[in-house]
């Protein structure tokens, strides 16, 4: 069973395994909400589904010779690479699984035996992607769309990744700077200067810490939760819906994603800084509520908190947290967590809160 990478525009003519994407002409292995992934293969990440299919092995894999995805990210790359290199993939399964979790959900857990190596590999991909191609979520600034623009990325990384996986130390000059930034942030988040409060009923984590850190560090304290309220010194705040609320998780039930725009309007009624609270639309892959001076690009919003301005609010932390929790209490009133929400259900529930 040998697979080759198929550029996504060709899938209309060539059946394929479709990783981290949708298309009717093939076997879909994707955690995207409402994806028709076979129930026996469902996992939290798309790469995990591919590894599950290889380990079983899933019988219908034999019906395909190509594998594709409609965008480039670490989860999609790991899934496609695993089908191209099945023996190596199963040998390094735990590292690959951690890469997908870190890359997609940004949940780094250094207690996991494979997490350190996975972090090095993810940082290598991040740095190579930025230096050789457009940055993540930067396709909007290009003339061509992500479906087409991602093809050279896959072509490069599917070949270049194998030696890095086998000997990451040889590529330390590429991954070391970001890796150390993550570790420094991780130490801050898990150190005495940071206070973390978990609200199980709302799926909310409140992280009070002096300064913004890399996402892999910030979200390292949020596994099992879907909303993160970051409170930095000087009354600087961001509230975001994690990517875990955009996909179908298999490991646990979730509450439906809340619409943060009505909350922004409520906050603006109290804000006296001269700036305005804004929030991304409900269906954005990772909506952020933030105090805005000028509009950010998608690449900036999905970059690390350290790479974008976070402005001081006139609201003190206790008052701000109270307003956020009060809104979420109303948004989730009468709603119970479950698996596999549809977008229609999510929009209907969100539409009841103004």
GUKEFI-35644 format. One record per residue (C-alpha): x, y, z; residue in three letters; chain; residue number from 1. Coordinates in Angstrom, 1 decimal. Layout:
! residues N
     east    north       up     r   c     k
        X        Y        Z   Ala   A   NUM
...
END
This chain:
! residues 354
     east    north       up     r   c     k
      0.0      0.0      0.0   Unk   A     1
      1.8      3.1     -1.3   Unk   A     2
      0.3      6.6     -1.3   Unk   A     3
      1.3      9.7     -3.1   Unk   A     4
      0.4     13.3     -2.4   Unk   A     5
     -2.4     14.7     -4.6   Unk   A     6
     -2.8     18.5     -4.9   Unk   A     7
     -6.3     19.2     -3.7   Unk   A     8
     -7.6     20.7     -7.0   Unk   A     9
     -7.1     17.3     -8.7   Unk   A    10
     -9.4     15.4     -6.3   Unk   A    11
    -12.4     15.9     -8.6   Unk   A    12
    -10.8     13.6    -11.1   Unk   A    13
     -8.8     11.3     -8.7   Unk   A    14
    -10.3      9.6     -5.6   Unk   A    15
     -8.2     10.1     -2.5   Unk   A    16
     -8.0      9.9      1.3   Unk   A    17
     -9.0     13.4      2.4   Unk   A    18
     -7.1     14.5      5.5   Unk   A    19
     -8.3     17.4      7.7   Unk   A    20
    -10.7     18.5      4.9   Unk   A    21
    -13.9     17.7      3.2   Unk   A    22
    -14.6     16.2     -0.3   Unk   A    23
    -17.1     13.5     -1.4   Unk   A    24
    -14.6     11.8     -3.8   Unk   A    25
    -12.7      9.8     -1.2   Unk   A    26
    -12.3      8.6      2.4   Unk   A    27
    -12.6     11.6      4.8   Unk   A    28
    -10.3     11.5      7.8   Unk   A    29
    -11.1     14.8      9.4   Unk   A    30
    -12.1     16.3     12.7   Unk   A    31
    -13.9     19.2     11.0   Unk   A    32
    -17.3     19.6     12.4   Unk   A    33
    -19.9     17.3     10.7   Unk   A    34
    -17.2     15.5      8.7   Unk   A    35
    -18.2     12.0      7.5   Unk   A    36
    -15.3     10.3      9.2   Unk   A    37
    -16.0      6.6      9.9   Unk   A    38
    -17.0      6.4     13.6   Unk   A    39
    -14.4      3.7     14.4   Unk   A    40
    -11.7      6.1     13.3   Unk   A    41
    -12.8      9.3     15.1   Unk   A    42
    -10.2     11.0     17.2   Unk   A    43
     -9.5     14.6     18.4   Unk   A    44
     -7.0     15.3     15.6   Unk   A    45
     -7.1     14.4     11.9   Unk   A    46
     -3.6     13.1     12.1   Unk   A    47
     -4.7     10.8     15.0   Unk   A    48
     -7.4      9.5     12.7   Unk   A    49
     -4.9      8.6     10.0   Unk   A    50
     -2.7      6.9     12.6   Unk   A    51
     -5.7      5.0     13.9   Unk   A    52
     -6.5      3.9     10.3   Unk   A    53
     -3.0      2.7      9.8   Unk   A    54
     -2.9      0.8     13.1   Unk   A    55
     -6.1     -1.1     12.7   Unk   A    56
     -5.5     -1.3      9.6   Unk   A    57
     -8.7      0.2      8.0   Unk   A    58
     -9.8     -2.0      5.1   Unk   A    59
    -10.8      0.7      2.7   Unk   A    60
     -7.4      2.3      2.7   Unk   A    61
     -6.5     -0.3      0.1   Unk   A    62
     -9.0      1.3     -2.2   Unk   A    63
     -6.9      4.5     -2.5   Unk   A    64
     -3.4      5.4     -3.8   Unk   A    65
     -3.5      9.2     -3.2   Unk   A    66
     -3.9     11.5     -0.1   Unk   A    67
     -4.7     15.2      0.0   Unk   A    68
     -5.8     18.2      2.1   Unk   A    69
     -7.1     21.6      1.1   Unk   A    70
     -4.9     23.6      3.4   Unk   A    71
     -1.5     23.3      5.0   Unk   A    72
     -1.1     23.1      8.8   Unk   A    73
      0.7     20.7     11.1   Unk   A    74
     -2.2     18.4     11.7   Unk   A    75
     -2.8     18.0      7.9   Unk   A    76
      1.0     17.6      7.2   Unk   A    77
      1.4     14.9      9.8   Unk   A    78
     -1.6     13.0      8.6   Unk   A    79
     -0.5     13.1      4.9   Unk   A    80
      3.1     12.3      5.8   Unk   A    81
      1.9      9.3      7.9   Unk   A    82
      0.1      7.7      4.9   Unk   A    83
      3.2      8.3      2.8   Unk   A    84
      5.5      6.7      5.4   Unk   A    85
      3.3      4.2      7.3   Unk   A    86
      6.0      2.1      9.0   Unk   A    87
      7.9      5.2     10.2   Unk   A    88
      4.7      6.8     11.3   Unk   A    89
      3.7      3.9     13.5   Unk   A    90
      7.2      3.7     14.9   Unk   A    91
      7.0      7.4     15.9   Unk   A    92
      3.3      7.4     16.6   Unk   A    93
      3.3      9.2     20.0   Unk   A    94
      5.5     12.0     18.8   Unk   A    95
      3.3     12.5     15.7   Unk   A    96
      0.2     12.6     17.9   Unk   A    97
      1.7     15.2     20.2   Unk   A    98
      2.7     17.3     17.2   Unk   A    99
     -0.9     17.3     16.0   Unk   A   100
     -2.2     18.3     19.4   Unk   A   101
      0.4     21.1     19.8   Unk   A   102
      0.0     22.3     16.3   Unk   A   103
     -3.8     22.4     16.1   Unk   A   104
     -4.9     22.9     19.7   Unk   A   105
     -1.7     24.6     21.0   Unk   A   106
     -1.9     22.4     24.1   Unk   A   107
      1.7     21.6     25.1   Unk   A   108
      2.1     19.2     28.0   Unk   A   109
      5.8     18.6     28.9   Unk   A   110
      4.8     15.8     31.2   Unk   A   111
      4.2     13.7     28.1   Unk   A   112
      7.3     11.7     27.1   Unk   A   113
      7.1     12.7     23.5   Unk   A   114
      6.2     16.3     24.0   Unk   A   115
      9.7     17.8     24.0   Unk   A   116
     10.6     16.2     20.7   Unk   A   117
      7.2     17.0     19.2   Unk   A   118
      7.7     20.7     20.3   Unk   A   119
     11.1     20.8     18.5   Unk   A   120
      9.6     19.4     15.3   Unk   A   121
      6.6     21.8     15.4   Unk   A   122
      9.0     24.7     16.0   Unk   A   123
     11.1     23.6     13.0   Unk   A   124
      8.0     23.5     10.8   Unk   A   125
      6.9     26.9     12.0   Unk   A   126
     10.2     28.5     11.3   Unk   A   127
     10.7     26.8      7.9   Unk   A   128
      7.2     27.8      6.9   Unk   A   129
      7.8     31.5      7.7   Unk   A   130
     11.2     31.7      6.1   Unk   A   131
     10.4     29.8      2.9   Unk   A   132
      6.7     30.5      2.3   Unk   A   133
      3.9     32.8      3.4   Unk   A   134
      3.1     32.7      7.2   Unk   A   135
      0.3     30.5      8.6   Unk   A   136
     -3.1     32.1      7.8   Unk   A   137
     -1.4     34.5      5.5   Unk   A   138
     -2.9     33.2      2.3   Unk   A   139
     -5.4     36.1      2.4   Unk   A   140
     -2.6     38.4      1.4   Unk   A   141
     -1.8     36.4     -1.7   Unk   A   142
     -3.4     36.5     -5.1   Unk   A   143
     -4.0     32.7     -5.0   Unk   A   144
     -6.1     31.0     -2.4   Unk   A   145
     -5.0     28.6      0.3   Unk   A   146
     -6.0     25.5     -1.7   Unk   A   147
     -3.5     26.4     -4.4   Unk   A   148
     -0.9     28.3     -2.3   Unk   A   149
     -0.5     25.4      0.1   Unk   A   150
      0.7     22.9     -2.6   Unk   A   151
      4.4     24.0     -2.6   Unk   A   152
      4.4     23.8      1.2   Unk   A   153
      3.2     20.2      1.1   Unk   A   154
      5.7     19.4     -1.7   Unk   A   155
      8.6     20.8      0.4   Unk   A   156
      7.7     19.5      3.9   Unk   A   157
      6.6     16.0      2.8   Unk   A   158
     10.2     15.4      1.7   Unk   A   159
     12.0     17.5      4.2   Unk   A   160
     10.3     16.3      7.4   Unk   A   161
     11.6     12.8      7.5   Unk   A   162
     15.3     13.5      8.4   Unk   A   163
     14.2     16.1     10.9   Unk   A   164
     11.9     13.6     12.6   Unk   A   165
     14.7     11.0     12.8   Unk   A   166
     17.4     13.4     14.0   Unk   A   167
     15.9     16.7     15.2   Unk   A   168
     19.2     17.7     16.9   Unk   A   169
     20.8     18.2     13.5   Unk   A   170
     18.3     21.0     12.8   Unk   A   171
     18.5     22.7     16.2   Unk   A   172
     19.7     26.0     14.6   Unk   A   173
     16.2     26.3     13.0   Unk   A   174
     14.0     25.3     16.0   Unk   A   175
     16.0     26.5     19.0   Unk   A   176
     14.9     30.1     19.3   Unk   A   177
     11.2     29.5     19.2   Unk   A   178
     11.6     26.4     21.3   Unk   A   179
     13.3     28.4     24.1   Unk   A   180
     10.6     31.1     23.8   Unk   A   181
      8.0     28.5     24.4   Unk   A   182
      9.8     27.0     27.4   Unk   A   183
     10.3     30.4     29.0   Unk   A   184
      6.6     31.1     28.6   Unk   A   185
      5.8     27.6     29.9   Unk   A   186
      7.8     28.3     33.0   Unk   A   187
      5.9     31.6     33.5   Unk   A   188
      2.5     30.1     33.1   Unk   A   189
      3.3     27.3     35.5   Unk   A   190
      5.2     29.5     37.9   Unk   A   191
      4.2     31.5     41.0   Unk   A   192
      3.6     34.7     39.0   Unk   A   193
      0.6     33.2     37.3   Unk   A   194
     -2.8     32.4     38.7   Unk   A   195
     -5.0     29.9     36.9   Unk   A   196
     -8.7     29.5     37.7   Unk   A   197
    -10.7     26.8     35.9   Unk   A   198
    -14.5     27.1     35.6   Unk   A   199
    -15.8     23.7     34.7   Unk   A   200
    -19.4     24.7     34.2   Unk   A   201
    -18.4     27.2     31.5   Unk   A   202
    -15.4     25.4     30.0   Unk   A   203
    -13.5     28.5     30.8   Unk   A   204
     -9.9     29.0     32.0   Unk   A   205
     -8.9     32.4     33.4   Unk   A   206
     -5.1     32.9     33.2   Unk   A   207
     -3.8     35.9     35.1   Unk   A   208
     -0.1     36.4     34.2   Unk   A   209
      2.2     39.4     33.9   Unk   A   210
      2.9     39.4     30.2   Unk   A   211
      1.8     37.7     27.0   Unk   A   212
      3.5     34.4     26.1   Unk   A   213
      3.7     32.0     23.1   Unk   A   214
      0.4     30.2     22.5   Unk   A   215
      1.9     26.8     23.2   Unk   A   216
      2.8     28.1     26.7   Unk   A   217
     -0.5     29.9     27.3   Unk   A   218
     -2.7     27.0     26.2   Unk   A   219
     -0.6     24.5     28.1   Unk   A   220
     -2.8     25.2     31.1   Unk   A   221
     -6.1     24.8     29.2   Unk   A   222
     -6.4     21.1     28.1   Unk   A   223
    -10.0     20.0     28.6   Unk   A   224
    -11.3     23.6     28.4   Unk   A   225
    -12.5     25.6     25.4   Unk   A   226
    -12.5     29.2     26.4   Unk   A   227
     -9.4     31.1     27.6   Unk   A   228
     -9.5     34.5     29.3   Unk   A   229
     -6.0     35.9     29.4   Unk   A   230
     -5.5     38.8     31.9   Unk   A   231
     -2.2     40.6     31.7   Unk   A   232
     -0.7     43.3     33.9   Unk   A   233
     -2.1     46.8     33.2   Unk   A   234
     -5.7     45.8     32.6   Unk   A   235
     -4.9     44.0     29.3   Unk   A   236
     -7.3     41.2     28.3   Unk   A   237
     -8.1     38.8     25.5   Unk   A   238
    -10.9     36.2     25.5   Unk   A   239
    -10.8     33.5     22.9   Unk   A   240
    -12.6     30.4     21.7   Unk   A   241
    -10.1     27.6     21.2   Unk   A   242
    -10.0     25.6     18.0   Unk   A   243
    -11.5     22.8     20.0   Unk   A   244
    -14.8     24.5     19.6   Unk   A   245
    -14.5     24.5     15.8   Unk   A   246
    -14.0     20.8     15.4   Unk   A   247
    -15.7     17.6     16.6   Unk   A   248
    -13.8     16.3     19.6   Unk   A   249
    -14.0     12.6     20.3   Unk   A   250
    -12.4     12.5     23.7   Unk   A   251
    -15.0     14.6     25.6   Unk   A   252
    -18.3     16.5     25.2   Unk   A   253
    -18.2     20.3     24.9   Unk   A   254
    -20.5     23.2     25.2   Unk   A   255
    -21.4     24.9     21.9   Unk   A   256
    -19.2     27.8     20.9   Unk   A   257
    -20.6     31.2     22.2   Unk   A   258
    -20.8     34.2     20.0   Unk   A   259
    -18.5     36.8     21.5   Unk   A   260
    -19.9     39.8     19.6   Unk   A   261
    -22.8     40.5     22.0   Unk   A   262
    -20.3     40.4     24.8   Unk   A   263
    -18.2     43.0     23.0   Unk   A   264
    -21.2     45.3     22.8   Unk   A   265
    -21.8     44.9     26.5   Unk   A   266
    -18.2     45.7     27.3   Unk   A   267
    -18.3     48.8     25.2   Unk   A   268
    -21.1     50.1     27.4   Unk   A   269
    -18.5     50.1     30.3   Unk   A   270
    -15.3     50.9     28.4   Unk   A   271
    -13.9     54.4     28.9   Unk   A   272
    -10.4     54.0     27.3   Unk   A   273
    -11.6     55.5     24.0   Unk   A   274
    -11.0     52.1     22.3   Unk   A   275
    -13.6     49.6     21.3   Unk   A   276
    -14.1     45.9     22.1   Unk   A   277
    -14.4     43.8     19.0   Unk   A   278
    -14.9     40.0     18.4   Unk   A   279
    -14.6     37.7     15.4   Unk   A   280
    -17.6     36.0     13.9   Unk   A   281
    -18.9     32.8     15.4   Unk   A   282
    -17.6     30.5     12.6   Unk   A   283
    -14.0     31.9     12.6   Unk   A   284
    -11.6     29.1     13.4   Unk   A   285
    -10.5     30.9     16.6   Unk   A   286
    -12.5     34.0     17.5   Unk   A   287
    -10.8     36.5     19.8   Unk   A   288
    -12.5     39.3     21.8   Unk   A   289
    -10.1     42.1     22.2   Unk   A   290
     -9.8     45.9     22.7   Unk   A   291
     -8.9     47.2     19.2   Unk   A   292
     -7.2     50.3     17.9   Unk   A   293
     -6.8     49.1     14.4   Unk   A   294
     -8.0     46.0     12.6   Unk   A   295
     -5.6     43.0     12.7   Unk   A   296
     -5.0     40.7      9.7   Unk   A   297
     -5.9     37.0     10.2   Unk   A   298
     -2.2     36.2     10.3   Unk   A   299
     -1.8     38.6     13.2   Unk   A   300
     -4.8     37.2     15.0   Unk   A   301
     -3.4     33.7     14.7   Unk   A   302
      0.1     34.7     15.5   Unk   A   303
      1.2     34.5     19.1   Unk   A   304
     -0.1     37.0     21.7   Unk   A   305
      3.4     38.3     21.9   Unk   A   306
      3.3     39.4     18.3   Unk   A   307
      0.2     41.7     18.5   Unk   A   308
     -0.6     44.8     20.6   Unk   A   309
     -2.9     44.2     23.6   Unk   A   310
     -4.3     47.5     24.8   Unk   A   311
     -5.1     48.6     28.4   Unk   A   312
     -8.8     48.7     29.4   Unk   A   313
    -10.4     51.1     31.8   Unk   A   314
    -12.0     48.0     33.4   Unk   A   315
    -10.3     46.5     36.4   Unk   A   316
     -9.7     42.7     36.4   Unk   A   317
    -12.4     41.7     38.8   Unk   A   318
    -15.0     43.8     37.0   Unk   A   319
    -13.9     42.5     33.6   Unk   A   320
    -14.0     38.9     34.7   Unk   A   321
    -17.4     39.4     36.3   Unk   A   322
    -18.8     40.7     33.0   Unk   A   323
    -17.3     37.9     31.0   Unk   A   324
    -18.6     35.2     33.4   Unk   A   325
    -22.0     36.8     33.5   Unk   A   326
    -22.3     36.8     29.8   Unk   A   327
    -21.2     33.1     29.5   Unk   A   328
    -23.6     32.1     32.2   Unk   A   329
    -26.5     33.6     30.1   Unk   A   330
    -25.1     32.1     26.9   Unk   A   331
    -25.0     28.6     28.3   Unk   A   332
    -28.2     28.8     30.4   Unk   A   333
    -30.1     25.6     29.9   Unk   A   334
    -27.4     24.1     27.7   Unk   A   335
    -25.6     20.8     28.4   Unk   A   336
    -22.3     19.7     27.0   Unk   A   337
    -22.4     17.0     24.3   Unk   A   338
    -20.4     15.6     21.3   Unk   A   339
    -20.9     16.5     17.7   Unk   A   340
    -22.7     19.8     17.7   Unk   A   341
    -23.9     20.9     14.3   Unk   A   342
    -23.2     24.4     13.1   Unk   A   343
    -27.0     24.9     12.8   Unk   A   344
    -27.4     24.0     16.5   Unk   A   345
    -24.5     26.3     17.5   Unk   A   346
    -25.9     29.3     15.6   Unk   A   347
    -29.4     28.7     17.0   Unk   A   348
    -28.2     28.7     20.6   Unk   A   349
    -25.8     31.7     20.1   Unk   A   350
    -28.6     33.7     18.4   Unk   A   351
    -30.7     33.6     21.6   Unk   A   352
    -28.2     35.8     23.4   Unk   A   353
    -27.9     39.5     22.6   Unk   A   354
END
